[in-house]
Amino acid sequence: MDNNQGVLIHGAGWVSTQHIQAFQNNPHTEIVAISSRTLESAQSRAAEFDLDVPCYDDYEKALAHPGVDIVSVCTPQHLHPENTIAAAKAGKHIVIEKPAAMTLEDARAMHDAVKEAGIKTIVSFVLRWNPLFRTLKSMIAEGDLGRVYSVEADYLSYAGDWWAGFGLGRQREYGGSAALVAGCHAIDALRWFAAPGEEEAAKPVEVFAYAGGLRGQSTSQYNPLSNDWHEGDPLEYPGLELILIRFSNGVLGKVSVNFECIQPYAFPLRIFGDKGSVRDNKLWSRTIPGQNDWQEIPGITPDSSDVSHHPFQGQMDHFVDCILNDRESHCNLEDALRTHEVVYAAQRCYETGQPVKLPLL
Ligand SMILES: NC(=O)c1ccc[n+]([C@@H]2O[C@H](COP(=O)([O-])OP(=O)(O)OC[C@H]3O[C@@H](n4cnc5c(N)ncnc54)[C@H](OP(=O)(O)O)[C@@H]3O)[C@@H](O)[C@H]2O)c1
């Protein structure tokens, strides 16, 4: 097919399994190579998905592989900036796993490289394609909640070594903070629901935040999957962040990122408009005649941290459509960096105790 897009998967770990499946299912893409730190990982991932493609342990060589149009950056987060800049310089379209950039400086460098290359990008704020998110976004666009004035989302987890990314993610240098390494999904959810347009995320203009929690440097760790405790490496940053956001359209937002929750993973949502409210997958709206109880919205909620539960198919299909039709994604690097800026602003608040005006970039 003329418009077939060749894909290089870079970083053959956990999340790459979902990128591979999504690109295998898309009728316009074909995986043409896999690269990773080790050849063994790349080869075993290829074998797992029945892919008879060349494997590399050298990213530059993989980028030069004939027929690569799209690079999926699935490496650990501290490598996303250099991997993205190299792919942009090679003229490839790029899927960037979150978090995209660890610092404001990295964000600027990535932004400049992508602009200069004129390529398409998407950052994996994959929940924008979650079925409940899609339903709620359509309802907001249709006016079922009236004018939205307040949005809340929480990322509630116990970060520990049950999570494969904990080894790097718990460290300041490689994970950054609870909000950066994982809670950015909840910040992005606020931006998504605070904007009325079907393909629009709101612009944050001011942030205030506190960091706290009780976990400190404790080496006693909870495992929410087995509901027991064991010894393990500590977090190098606070386990709790509470972030308030004001958006340019006047909507106010509140996020709690909690890495010390003694409970199973949860992602609660609350949206308030002048015609109705949403509480997770429950709706109360003046548009429903005679309503006397919350209406449950059927479908898949965001209450799982398992990548196989995440709607990567929707994300990749959307991205391929953007490439083929030469249009920008609502979740391109430029947009996604606004979500990251909230994290950097919160970090600034912890140092200064003062609200931070955005944009920072
Ligand atoms: N959007 C989402 O919802 C979502 C969900 C899960 C993860 N993620 C993000 O995806 C990224 C990867 O997470 P993961 O859970 O897949 O991690 P992972 O299982 O540890 O996989 C990372 C892979 O990157 C490879 N790698 C490490 N250092 C490398 C290097 N210097 N050069 C090339 N490859 C290198 C490793 O390769 P080897 O095996 O060859 O050593 C490993 O297979 C993280 O940033 C994470 O935050 C996002």
The ligand as an ORCA input file, in Angstrom:
! r2SCAN-3c Opt
* xyz 0 1
  N       1.699      5.856     28.647
  C       1.606      4.986     29.618
  O       0.554      4.803     30.187
  C       2.824      4.218     30.037
  C       2.695      2.966     30.632
  C       3.860      2.277     30.980
  C       5.112      2.851     30.763
  N       5.199      4.092     30.222
  C       6.481      4.763     29.999
  O       7.240      4.022     29.044
  C       8.621      4.076     29.333
  C       9.159      2.646     29.383
  O       8.487      1.979     30.420
  P       8.474      0.387     30.527
  O       7.573      0.088     31.667
  O       8.232     -0.234     29.215
  O       9.984      0.141     30.988
  P      10.850     -1.190     30.847
  O       9.988     -2.395     30.865
  O      11.949     -1.064     31.830
  O      11.440     -1.084     29.373
  C      12.354     -0.126     28.996
  C      13.191     -0.731     27.881
  O      14.104      0.272     27.472
  C      15.333     -0.359     27.243
  N      16.458      0.526     27.580
  C      16.931      0.872     28.782
  N      17.997      1.663     28.656
  C      18.183      1.797     27.346
  C      19.140      2.474     26.564
  N      20.123      3.172     27.144
  N      19.059      2.407     25.231
  C      18.079      1.691     24.631
  N      17.137      1.012     25.318
  C      17.202      1.066     26.648
  C      15.419     -1.575     28.081
  O      16.073     -2.449     27.200
  P      16.853     -3.809     27.509
  O      15.777     -4.769     27.877
  O      17.446     -4.064     26.166
  O      17.852     -3.541     28.587
  C      13.983     -1.940     28.373
  O      13.579     -3.080     27.657
  C       8.748      4.825     30.674
  O       9.123      6.151     30.455
  C       7.334      4.775     31.260
  O       7.011      5.907     32.034
  C       4.083      4.773     29.858
*
